[in-house]
Amino acid sequence: MPLGEELMKNGVRVMVAYFDYKDGEYRSYANERLLFAANYELNISGLETDKSFRTQFKSLFRQPEAGHKETSKC
């Protein structure tokens, strides 16, 4: 939060992008204080169920094609 607040004081816009899900005993979410401190928030999990973003969401997390080796570039 301090970093986000300091960035915003200096005119930098801050976005928190997060996955919000629950799987058994595990849960992922963004802290409310962090969301409050940011200019924008993006619940990536919510895009999956939003009809207007369904195509874009699926393209973000597509599976590699069969027989295609995925290489990692750092």
A tleap script that builds the chain and sets N, CA, C and O, in Angstrom:
source leaprc.protein.ff14SB
mol = sequence {
  NMET PRO LEU GLY GLU GLU LEU MET LYS ASN
  GLY VAL ARG VAL MET VAL ALA TYR PHE ASP
  TYR LYS ASP GLY GLU TYR ARG SER TYR ALA
  ASN GLU ARG LEU LEU PHE ALA ALA ASN TYR
  GLU LEU ASN ILE SER GLY LEU GLU THR ASP
  LYS SER PHE ARG THR GLN PHE LYS SER LEU
  PHE ARG GLN PRO GLU ALA GLY HIE LYS GLU
  THR SER LYS CCYS
}
set mol.1.N position { 0.791 -1.190 0.000 }
set mol.1.CA position { 0.000 0.000 0.000 }
set mol.1.C position { 0.840 1.264 0.000 }
set mol.1.O position { 0.532 2.192 -0.748 }
set mol.2.N position { 1.890 1.338 0.810 }
set mol.2.CA position { 2.685 2.574 0.801 }
set mol.2.C position { 3.227 2.906 -0.590 }
set mol.2.O position { 3.250 4.073 -0.980 }
set mol.3.N position { 3.658 1.904 -1.332 }
set mol.3.CA position { 4.174 2.160 -2.679 }
set mol.3.C position { 3.075 2.722 -3.569 }
set mol.3.O position { 3.284 3.712 -4.270 }
set mol.4.N position { 1.911 2.096 -3.542 }
set mol.4.CA position { 0.796 2.580 -4.357 }
set mol.4.C position { 0.402 3.992 -3.993 }
set mol.4.O position { 0.164 4.814 -4.879 }
set mol.5.N position { 0.327 4.291 -2.719 }
set mol.5.CA position { -0.033 5.637 -2.272 }
set mol.5.C position { 1.008 6.664 -2.706 }
set mol.5.O position { 0.665 7.768 -3.128 }
set mol.6.N position { 2.272 6.295 -2.600 }
set mol.6.CA position { 3.348 7.215 -3.000 }
set mol.6.C position { 3.330 7.454 -4.510 }
set mol.6.O position { 3.519 8.581 -4.966 }
set mol.7.N position { 3.106 6.410 -5.267 }
set mol.7.CA position { 3.018 6.563 -6.721 }
set mol.7.C position { 1.877 7.497 -7.095 }
set mol.7.O position { 2.036 8.369 -7.949 }
set mol.8.N position { 0.725 7.314 -6.454 }
set mol.8.CA position { -0.433 8.150 -6.758 }
set mol.8.C position { -0.189 9.603 -6.367 }
set mol.8.O position { -0.660 10.508 -7.056 }
set mol.9.N position { 0.534 9.844 -5.277 }
set mol.9.CA position { 0.862 11.216 -4.876 }
set mol.9.C position { 1.688 11.912 -5.951 }
set mol.9.O position { 1.624 13.130 -6.116 }
set mol.10.N position { 2.468 11.109 -6.681 }
set mol.10.CA position { 3.327 11.649 -7.734 }
set mol.10.C position { 2.679 11.577 -9.118 }
set mol.10.O position { 3.364 11.699 -10.133 }
set mol.11.N position { 1.372 11.379 -9.156 }
set mol.11.CA position { 0.634 11.415 -10.412 }
set mol.11.C position { 0.625 10.130 -11.211 }
set mol.11.O position { 0.164 10.124 -12.352 }
set mol.12.N position { 1.125 9.035 -10.643 }
set mol.12.CA position { 1.133 7.755 -11.349 }
set mol.12.C position { -0.169 7.025 -11.034 }
set mol.12.O position { -0.560 6.908 -9.872 }
set mol.13.N position { -0.829 6.540 -12.066 }
set mol.13.CA position { -2.059 5.778 -11.858 }
set mol.13.C position { -1.703 4.351 -11.473 }
set mol.13.O position { -0.792 3.755 -12.047 }
set mol.14.N position { -2.424 3.804 -10.500 }
set mol.14.CA position { -2.114 2.473 -9.965 }
set mol.14.C position { -3.304 1.546 -10.188 }
set mol.14.O position { -4.439 1.885 -9.853 }
set mol.15.N position { -3.027 0.361 -10.762 }
set mol.15.CA position { -4.063 -0.648 -10.964 }
set mol.15.C position { -3.673 -1.914 -10.209 }
set mol.15.O position { -2.514 -2.327 -10.220 }
set mol.16.N position { -4.655 -2.517 -9.559 }
set mol.16.CA position { -4.468 -3.808 -8.914 }
set mol.16.C position { -5.225 -4.823 -9.759 }
set mol.16.O position { -6.449 -4.745 -9.872 }
set mol.17.N position { -4.512 -5.770 -10.349 }
set mol.17.CA position { -5.118 -6.858 -11.116 }
set mol.17.C position { -4.985 -8.120 -10.277 }
set mol.17.O position { -3.901 -8.435 -9.785 }
set mol.18.N position { -6.091 -8.842 -10.115 }
set mol.18.CA position { -6.072 -9.991 -9.208 }
set mol.18.C position { -7.060 -11.060 -9.660 }
set mol.18.O position { -7.984 -10.799 -10.431 }
set mol.19.N position { -6.835 -12.273 -9.156 }
set mol.19.CA position { -7.750 -13.389 -9.343 }
set mol.19.C position { -8.520 -13.558 -8.047 }
set mol.19.O position { -7.923 -13.571 -6.970 }
set mol.20.N position { -9.833 -13.687 -8.132 }
set mol.20.CA position { -10.680 -13.870 -6.960 }
set mol.20.C position { -11.376 -15.222 -7.104 }
set mol.20.O position { -12.330 -15.358 -7.870 }
set mol.21.N position { -10.894 -16.212 -6.368 }
set mol.21.CA position { -11.497 -17.533 -6.471 }
set mol.21.C position { -11.334 -18.281 -5.150 }
set mol.21.O position { -10.538 -17.905 -4.290 }
set mol.22.N position { -12.111 -19.342 -5.021 }
set mol.22.CA position { -12.010 -20.223 -3.857 }
set mol.22.C position { -12.009 -21.649 -4.368 }
set mol.22.O position { -12.847 -22.026 -5.186 }
set mol.23.N position { -11.069 -22.434 -3.885 }
set mol.23.CA position { -10.947 -23.835 -4.267 }
set mol.23.C position { -10.713 -24.640 -3.005 }
set mol.23.O position { -9.587 -24.724 -2.515 }
set mol.24.N position { -11.778 -25.233 -2.477 }
set mol.24.CA position { -11.649 -25.975 -1.225 }
set mol.24.C position { -11.275 -25.038 -0.095 }
set mol.24.O position { -11.979 -24.066 0.179 }
set mol.25.N position { -10.167 -25.334 0.556 }
set mol.25.CA position { -9.715 -24.493 1.665 }
set mol.25.C position { -8.876 -23.305 1.201 }
set mol.25.O position { -8.535 -22.439 2.007 }
set mol.26.N position { -8.540 -23.254 -0.090 }
set mol.26.CA position { -7.696 -22.188 -0.610 }
set mol.26.C position { -8.552 -21.057 -1.185 }
set mol.26.O position { -9.583 -21.299 -1.813 }
set mol.27.N position { -8.114 -19.843 -0.965 }
set mol.27.CA position { -8.823 -18.675 -1.475 }
set mol.27.C position { -7.812 -17.642 -1.942 }
set mol.27.O position { -6.778 -17.439 -1.306 }
set mol.28.N position { -8.116 -16.998 -3.047 }
set mol.28.CA position { -7.271 -15.942 -3.573 }
set mol.28.C position { -8.127 -14.688 -3.725 }
set mol.28.O position { -9.250 -14.758 -4.225 }
set mol.29.N position { -7.615 -13.571 -3.305 }
set mol.29.CA position { -8.351 -12.317 -3.397 }
set mol.29.C position { -7.385 -11.154 -3.200 }
set mol.29.O position { -6.228 -11.355 -2.832 }
set mol.30.N position { -7.859 -9.958 -3.443 }
set mol.30.CA position { -7.055 -8.757 -3.209 }
set mol.30.C position { -7.526 -8.113 -1.906 }
set mol.30.O position { -8.725 -8.034 -1.639 }
set mol.31.N position { -6.593 -7.665 -1.122 }
set mol.31.CA position { -6.888 -7.008 0.144 }
set mol.31.C position { -7.700 -5.738 -0.096 }
set mol.31.O position { -7.385 -4.959 -0.996 }
set mol.32.N position { -8.746 -5.528 0.708 }
set mol.32.CA position { -9.611 -4.358 0.552 }
set mol.32.C position { -8.849 -3.044 0.685 }
set mol.32.O position { -9.129 -2.091 -0.042 }
set mol.33.N position { -7.898 -2.986 1.598 }
set mol.33.CA position { -7.112 -1.755 1.768 }
set mol.33.C position { -6.283 -1.456 0.532 }
set mol.33.O position { -6.140 -0.298 0.139 }
set mol.34.N position { -5.742 -2.490 -0.077 }
set mol.34.CA position { -4.966 -2.306 -1.304 }
set mol.34.C position { -5.861 -1.807 -2.429 }
set mol.34.O position { -5.480 -0.898 -3.167 }
set mol.35.N position { -7.049 -2.392 -2.569 }
set mol.35.CA position { -7.981 -1.955 -3.603 }
set mol.35.C position { -8.406 -0.507 -3.381 }
set mol.35.O position { -8.547 0.253 -4.339 }
set mol.36.N position { -8.607 -0.130 -2.145 }
set mol.36.CA position { -9.009 1.235 -1.825 }
set mol.36.C position { -7.902 2.233 -2.161 }
set mol.36.O position { -8.180 3.367 -2.550 }
set mol.37.N position { -6.652 1.808 -2.012 }
set mol.37.CA position { -5.514 2.695 -2.253 }
set mol.37.C position { -5.200 2.867 -3.734 }
set mol.37.O position { -4.472 3.788 -4.104 }
set mol.38.N position { -5.738 1.991 -4.593 }
set mol.38.CA position { -5.437 2.049 -6.026 }
set mol.38.C position { -6.466 2.893 -6.773 }
set mol.38.O position { -7.585 3.097 -6.303 }
set mol.39.N position { -6.063 3.380 -7.948 }
set mol.39.CA position { -6.998 4.105 -8.816 }
set mol.39.C position { -7.969 3.144 -9.495 }
set mol.39.O position { -9.149 3.452 -9.661 }
set mol.40.N position { -7.457 1.975 -9.886 }
set mol.40.CA position { -8.245 1.009 -10.646 }
set mol.40.C position { -8.056 -0.381 -10.059 }
set mol.40.O position { -7.026 -0.690 -9.460 }
set mol.41.N position { -9.073 -1.205 -10.247 }
set mol.41.CA position { -8.960 -2.615 -9.878 }
set mol.41.C position { -9.500 -3.459 -11.017 }
set mol.41.O position { -10.436 -3.063 -11.711 }
set mol.42.N position { -8.900 -4.624 -11.202 }
set mol.42.CA position { -9.329 -5.529 -12.260 }
set mol.42.C position { -9.381 -6.939 -11.708 }
set mol.42.O position { -8.347 -7.547 -11.431 }
set mol.43.N position { -10.591 -7.457 -11.548 }
set mol.43.CA position { -10.786 -8.831 -11.112 }
set mol.43.C position { -10.733 -9.707 -12.360 }
set mol.43.O position { -11.720 -9.816 -13.088 }
set mol.44.N position { -9.600 -10.321 -12.602 }
set mol.44.CA position { -9.401 -11.109 -13.812 }
set mol.44.C position { -10.363 -12.285 -13.855 }
set mol.44.O position { -10.837 -12.647 -14.932 }
set mol.45.N position { -10.661 -12.885 -12.717 }
set mol.45.CA position { -11.609 -13.999 -12.664 }
set mol.45.C position { -12.994 -13.551 -13.123 }
set mol.45.O position { -13.722 -14.326 -13.742 }
set mol.46.N position { -13.355 -12.324 -12.827 }
set mol.46.CA position { -14.653 -11.804 -13.226 }
set mol.46.C position { -14.792 -11.659 -14.727 }
set mol.46.O position { -15.910 -11.692 -15.242 }
set mol.47.N position { -13.692 -11.501 -15.442 }
set mol.47.CA position { -13.745 -11.385 -16.898 }
set mol.47.C position { -14.237 -12.674 -17.546 }
set mol.47.O position { -14.849 -12.646 -18.613 }
set mol.48.N position { -13.968 -13.800 -16.897 }
set mol.48.CA position { -14.360 -15.097 -17.456 }
set mol.48.C position { -15.878 -15.216 -17.580 }
set mol.48.O position { -16.372 -15.826 -18.527 }
set mol.49.N position { -16.607 -14.652 -16.652 }
set mol.49.CA position { -18.061 -14.769 -16.667 }
set mol.49.C position { -18.749 -13.594 -17.354 }
set mol.49.O position { -19.961 -13.631 -17.565 }
set mol.50.N position { -18.005 -12.562 -17.701 }
set mol.50.CA position { -18.569 -11.390 -18.378 }
set mol.50.C position { -18.624 -11.674 -19.885 }
set mol.50.O position { -17.587 -11.845 -20.525 }
set mol.51.N position { -19.822 -11.722 -20.439 }
set mol.51.CA position { -19.987 -12.081 -21.855 }
set mol.51.C position { -19.196 -11.179 -22.792 }
set mol.51.O position { -18.697 -11.647 -23.815 }
set mol.52.N position { -19.071 -9.902 -22.468 }
set mol.52.CA position { -18.376 -8.983 -23.364 }
set mol.52.C position { -16.859 -9.175 -23.356 }
set mol.52.O position { -16.175 -8.640 -24.228 }
set mol.53.N position { -16.319 -9.922 -22.396 }
set mol.53.CA position { -14.875 -10.155 -22.324 }
set mol.53.C position { -14.493 -11.623 -22.496 }
set mol.53.O position { -13.317 -11.969 -22.384 }
set mol.54.N position { -15.455 -12.480 -22.763 }
set mol.54.CA position { -15.201 -13.923 -22.811 }
set mol.54.C position { -14.108 -14.288 -23.820 }
set mol.54.O position { -13.216 -15.074 -23.499 }
set mol.55.N position { -14.163 -13.736 -25.019 }
set mol.55.CA position { -13.177 -14.056 -26.054 }
set mol.55.C position { -11.786 -13.579 -25.651 }
set mol.55.O position { -10.806 -14.309 -25.799 }
set mol.56.N position { -11.702 -12.355 -25.142 }
set mol.56.CA position { -10.410 -11.814 -24.726 }
set mol.56.C position { -9.834 -12.623 -23.563 }
set mol.56.O position { -8.631 -12.878 -23.517 }
set mol.57.N position { -10.684 -13.021 -22.636 }
set mol.57.CA position { -10.226 -13.800 -21.485 }
set mol.57.C position { -9.638 -15.131 -21.940 }
set mol.57.O position { -8.550 -15.512 -21.509 }
set mol.58.N position { -10.348 -15.830 -22.802 }
set mol.58.CA position { -9.861 -17.134 -23.269 }
set mol.58.C position { -8.554 -16.999 -24.040 }
set mol.58.O position { -7.711 -17.894 -23.985 }
set mol.59.N position { -8.374 -15.889 -24.759 }
set mol.59.CA position { -7.128 -15.721 -25.516 }
set mol.59.C position { -5.944 -15.461 -24.586 }
set mol.59.O position { -4.802 -15.744 -24.950 }
set mol.60.N position { -6.199 -14.931 -23.402 }
set mol.60.CA position { -5.116 -14.701 -22.448 }
set mol.60.C position { -4.547 -16.000 -21.900 }
set mol.60.O position { -3.352 -16.092 -21.620 }
set mol.61.N position { -5.401 -16.999 -21.749 }
set mol.61.CA position { -5.015 -18.230 -21.074 }
set mol.61.C position { -5.200 -19.446 -21.972 }
set mol.61.O position { -5.643 -20.501 -21.518 }
set mol.62.N position { -4.863 -19.294 -23.237 }
set mol.62.CA position { -5.024 -20.424 -24.154 }
set mol.62.C position { -3.963 -21.491 -23.897 }
set mol.62.O position { -2.866 -21.199 -23.421 }
set mol.63.N position { -4.311 -22.717 -24.219 }
set mol.63.CA position { -3.415 -23.852 -24.058 }
set mol.63.C position { -2.486 -23.938 -25.260 }
set mol.63.O position { -2.898 -23.624 -26.377 }
set mol.64.N position { -1.228 -24.361 -25.051 }
set mol.64.CA position { -0.323 -24.549 -26.194 }
set mol.64.C position { -0.876 -25.618 -27.134 }
set mol.64.O position { -1.520 -26.571 -26.696 }
set mol.65.N position { -0.618 -25.451 -28.418 }
set mol.65.CA position { -1.082 -26.422 -29.400 }
set mol.65.C position { -0.375 -27.755 -29.200 }
set mol.65.O position { 0.768 -27.792 -28.743 }
set mol.66.N position { -1.052 -28.850 -29.540 }
set mol.66.CA position { -0.472 -30.189 -29.409 }
set mol.66.C position { 0.768 -30.285 -30.292 }
set mol.66.O position { 0.750 -29.863 -31.448 }
set mol.67.N position { 1.827 -30.835 -29.745 }
set mol.67.CA position { 3.062 -31.001 -30.497 }
set mol.67.C position { 3.908 -29.735 -30.553 }
set mol.67.O position { 4.995 -29.741 -31.131 }
set mol.68.N position { 3.428 -28.666 -29.967 }
set mol.68.CA position { 4.142 -27.373 -29.982 }
set mol.68.C position { 4.848 -27.201 -28.654 }
set mol.68.O position { 4.210 -27.189 -27.601 }
set mol.69.N position { 6.167 -27.067 -28.700 }
set mol.69.CA position { 6.930 -26.855 -27.473 }
set mol.69.C position { 6.949 -25.367 -27.151 }
set mol.69.O position { 7.310 -24.537 -27.985 }
set mol.70.N position { 6.552 -25.049 -25.923 }
set mol.70.CA position { 6.552 -23.655 -25.514 }
set mol.70.C position { 7.916 -23.327 -24.927 }
set mol.70.O position { 8.416 -24.039 -24.057 }
set mol.71.N position { 8.506 -22.252 -25.407 }
set mol.71.CA position { 9.818 -21.845 -24.896 }
set mol.71.C position { 9.637 -20.649 -23.993 }
set mol.71.O position { 8.738 -19.831 -24.188 }
set mol.72.N position { 10.487 -20.562 -23.022 }
set mol.72.CA position { 10.433 -19.441 -22.083 }
set mol.72.C position { 11.558 -18.496 -22.406 }
set mol.72.O position { 12.720 -18.898 -22.457 }
set mol.73.N position { 11.220 -17.232 -22.627 }
set mol.73.CA position { 12.237 -16.210 -22.873 }
set mol.73.C position { 12.285 -15.289 -21.684 }
set mol.73.O position { 11.260 -14.740 -21.280 }
set mol.74.N position { 13.435 -15.116 -21.128 }
set mol.74.CA position { 13.590 -14.237 -19.975 }
set mol.74.C position { 14.376 -13.027 -20.334 }
set mol.74.O position { 14.609 -12.168 -19.484 }
savepdb mol mol.pdb
quit
